[in-house]
Amino acid sequence: MILCLRNKQGREDGTVRDLLRQSLLDRRVKRMLTESRDAHAAARALETLLLCYDPLFKGLAAGYAQEGLRSFEERLSGGFLVLRAGQKLHPAVAAFFRYLVDIRNLLSLYKHLRWKLREAPPVLAGGKIQRGLLVQVWKGGDPSGLGPLLERLTGSRPELTASGLEGALLGGLSDLLRRQGRDPLQAGVLLDYLWRSYVQARNRSLLQRMGDSFEGDLAEELIR
């Protein structure tokens, strides 16, 4: 959906159709992305549709108009995570979405602390780490306050850099899914397989794109 909107911004309607040809998106969403006159109209149509399911998606179009596609993406993904984390799901699936909420909240909190932003970071509901603990770290104003929360979630205290933090959180998710996948008769084994496939594809793509030209610590960028 985000790729389609980005291409629609550039009036690349042919690329939008190519992206949707094999897509599993709802046909109504596909129609909005292909038939709307521009990206703004598509954003408004998508918000109207999603509001039929949950008021969490209110403000998608306004966010796009005022702050651009990044705001739209953050609101869309955040609303989806909160919606899923609040539903009655299989325990393995519920744990997966709770962990994704925690990743989102911790990365957002780190960035706000790192760059000393004045406004408080948005906190999504539904994670394992309580809102009160996140607010406490925010009020403390020190990124090192994230250490105990990270250790509680991942079992380790990674270096507090953006890539180190994200890598540790995603690695912790790999560990969680690996544990849940030990029972071949439960849903955890499917989640573990899908996540492993994603990790392999992401790491391979990163290695191909970076290659010898990458000057940082490539190990920090790879998901384990």
C-alpha positions as CSV (number, residue, x, y, z in Angstrom):
1,M,0.0,0.0,0.0
2,I,2.8,2.4,0.9
3,L,4.8,1.6,-2.2
4,C,1.7,2.2,-4.3
5,L,1.1,5.6,-2.7
6,R,4.7,6.5,-3.2
7,N,4.5,5.7,-6.9
8,K,1.2,7.4,-7.2
9,Q,2.8,10.6,-5.8
10,G,5.2,10.4,-8.8
11,R,2.3,9.6,-11.2
12,E,3.7,6.2,-11.9
13,D,0.3,4.6,-12.4
14,G,1.8,1.7,-14.4
15,T,4.1,0.8,-11.6
16,V,1.1,0.9,-9.2
17,R,-0.8,-1.6,-11.4
18,D,2.3,-3.9,-11.6
19,L,2.7,-3.9,-7.8
20,L,-1.0,-4.8,-7.3
21,R,-1.1,-7.5,-10.0
22,Q,-0.1,-10.3,-7.6
23,S,-1.1,-8.5,-4.4
24,L,-3.3,-10.1,-1.7
25,L,-4.8,-6.7,-0.8
26,D,-8.6,-6.4,-0.6
27,R,-10.0,-5.7,-4.1
28,R,-11.5,-2.5,-2.7
29,V,-8.1,-1.3,-1.6
30,K,-6.7,-2.1,-5.0
31,R,-9.4,-0.2,-6.7
32,M,-8.8,2.9,-4.5
33,L,-5.1,2.8,-5.3
34,T,-5.5,2.4,-9.0
35,E,-8.6,4.6,-9.7
36,S,-8.1,7.6,-7.3
37,R,-7.0,10.6,-9.2
38,D,-3.9,11.2,-7.0
39,A,-2.2,10.1,-3.8
40,H,-4.2,12.5,-1.6
41,A,-7.5,11.2,-2.9
42,A,-6.3,7.6,-2.4
43,A,-5.3,8.4,1.2
44,R,-8.8,9.8,1.9
45,A,-10.5,6.8,0.4
46,L,-8.4,4.4,2.4
47,E,-9.1,6.2,5.6
48,T,-12.9,6.1,4.9
49,L,-12.7,2.3,4.3
50,L,-10.5,1.5,7.3
51,L,-12.8,3.6,9.6
52,C,-15.5,1.1,8.9
53,Y,-13.4,-1.4,10.9
54,D,-11.9,0.8,13.7
55,P,-11.7,4.4,14.7
56,L,-8.0,3.9,15.3
57,F,-7.4,4.9,11.7
58,K,-9.0,8.4,12.0
59,G,-6.5,11.0,10.9
60,L,-4.7,9.0,8.2
61,A,-5.6,11.4,5.4
62,A,-4.9,14.5,7.5
63,G,-1.5,13.1,8.5
64,Y,-0.7,12.5,4.9
65,A,-1.7,16.0,3.9
66,Q,0.2,17.7,6.7
67,E,3.3,15.6,7.1
68,G,3.5,13.3,4.1
69,L,3.7,9.6,3.5
70,R,5.9,8.8,6.5
71,S,3.1,10.0,8.8
72,F,0.5,8.0,6.9
73,E,2.7,4.9,7.2
74,E,3.3,5.4,10.9
75,R,-0.4,5.9,11.6
76,L,-1.5,3.0,9.4
77,S,1.0,0.5,10.9
78,G,0.5,1.7,14.4
79,G,-3.3,1.4,14.1
80,F,-2.9,-2.1,12.7
81,L,-0.6,-3.2,15.5
82,V,-2.9,-1.9,18.2
83,L,-5.9,-3.4,16.6
84,R,-4.3,-6.9,16.3
85,A,-2.7,-6.7,19.8
86,G,-6.1,-6.1,21.3
87,Q,-7.9,-9.0,19.6
88,K,-8.3,-12.5,20.9
89,L,-5.7,-14.4,19.0
90,H,-3.8,-17.7,19.2
91,P,-1.3,-17.2,22.0
92,A,1.7,-17.5,19.7
93,V,0.2,-14.9,17.3
94,A,-0.8,-12.6,20.1
95,A,2.8,-12.7,21.5
96,F,4.1,-11.9,18.1
97,F,2.0,-8.7,17.8
98,R,2.7,-7.7,21.4
99,Y,6.4,-7.9,20.7
100,L,6.0,-5.8,17.5
101,V,4.2,-3.1,19.6
102,D,7.1,-3.2,22.1
103,I,9.7,-2.8,19.2
104,R,7.8,0.2,17.9
105,N,7.5,1.9,21.3
106,L,11.1,1.3,22.3
107,L,12.5,2.5,19.0
108,S,10.3,5.6,19.1
109,L,11.3,6.4,22.7
110,Y,15.0,6.0,21.9
111,K,14.8,8.3,18.9
112,H,13.0,11.0,21.0
113,L,15.6,10.7,23.8
114,R,18.5,10.6,21.4
115,W,17.5,13.7,19.5
116,K,16.1,15.5,22.6
117,L,12.8,16.1,21.1
118,R,10.4,18.1,23.1
119,E,7.1,16.3,22.4
120,A,6.6,13.0,24.1
121,P,6.8,9.9,21.9
122,P,3.6,8.2,20.9
123,V,3.0,5.0,22.9
124,L,1.0,2.2,21.3
125,A,-1.2,0.2,23.5
126,G,-1.0,-3.6,23.7
127,G,2.7,-4.3,24.3
128,K,4.3,-6.3,27.1
129,I,6.1,-3.3,28.5
130,Q,3.6,-1.1,30.4
131,R,3.1,2.4,29.3
132,G,4.0,3.7,32.8
133,L,7.5,2.3,32.5
134,L,8.0,3.9,29.1
135,V,6.8,7.3,30.4
136,Q,9.1,7.0,33.4
137,V,12.1,6.5,31.1
138,W,10.9,9.5,28.9
139,K,10.7,11.8,32.0
140,G,14.2,10.7,33.1
141,G,15.5,12.0,29.8
142,D,18.4,9.5,29.6
143,P,18.6,6.8,26.8
144,S,20.5,4.5,29.2
145,G,17.2,4.2,31.1
146,L,16.1,1.9,28.3
147,G,18.6,-0.7,29.4
148,P,16.4,-2.5,32.0
149,L,13.5,-2.6,29.6
150,L,15.6,-4.0,26.8
151,E,17.0,-6.7,29.1
152,R,13.6,-7.6,30.3
153,L,12.4,-8.0,26.7
154,T,15.4,-9.5,24.9
155,G,17.6,-10.9,27.7
156,S,20.5,-8.6,26.8
157,R,21.6,-5.0,27.0
158,P,22.7,-4.0,23.5
159,E,24.8,-0.9,22.6
160,L,22.4,2.0,22.5
161,T,22.7,3.0,18.9
162,A,19.8,3.0,16.5
163,S,21.1,0.0,14.5
164,G,22.3,-1.9,17.7
165,L,18.9,-1.4,19.4
166,E,16.9,-2.4,16.4
167,G,19.1,-5.5,15.8
168,A,18.8,-6.6,19.4
169,L,15.0,-6.2,19.3
170,L,14.6,-8.1,16.1
171,G,17.0,-10.8,17.3
172,G,14.9,-11.1,20.4
173,L,11.9,-11.6,18.2
174,S,13.7,-14.4,16.4
175,D,14.5,-16.0,19.7
176,L,10.8,-15.8,20.8
177,L,9.5,-17.3,17.6
178,R,12.2,-20.0,17.7
179,R,11.0,-21.0,21.2
180,Q,7.4,-21.0,20.1
181,G,8.2,-23.0,17.0
182,R,9.5,-26.1,18.9
183,D,6.1,-27.7,19.0
184,P,5.3,-28.9,15.4
185,L,1.6,-29.1,16.2
186,Q,1.1,-25.4,17.1
187,A,0.9,-22.2,15.2
188,G,4.3,-21.1,16.4
189,V,6.1,-23.4,14.0
190,L,4.4,-21.5,11.0
191,L,5.3,-18.1,12.4
192,D,8.9,-19.2,13.0
193,Y,9.1,-20.5,9.4
194,L,7.7,-17.3,8.0
195,W,9.9,-15.1,10.1
196,R,13.0,-17.1,9.2
197,S,12.1,-16.7,5.5
198,Y,11.7,-13.0,6.0
199,V,15.0,-12.7,7.8
200,Q,16.9,-14.6,5.2
201,A,15.4,-12.5,2.4
202,R,16.2,-9.2,4.2
203,N,19.7,-10.2,5.1
204,R,20.5,-11.4,1.6
205,S,19.1,-8.2,0.1
206,L,21.1,-6.1,2.5
207,L,24.3,-7.9,1.7
208,Q,23.7,-7.5,-2.0
209,R,23.0,-3.8,-1.7
210,M,25.8,-2.9,0.7
211,G,28.6,-5.2,-0.4
212,D,32.1,-3.9,0.0
213,S,31.0,-0.3,-0.1
214,F,29.4,-0.4,3.4
215,E,31.6,1.4,5.9
216,G,29.8,0.6,9.2
217,D,29.5,-2.6,11.2
218,L,27.5,-4.8,8.8
219,A,26.8,-7.3,11.6
220,E,24.7,-4.7,13.4
221,E,22.5,-4.4,10.4
222,L,21.8,-8.1,10.0
223,I,19.0,-9.9,11.9
224,R,20.2,-13.0,13.6
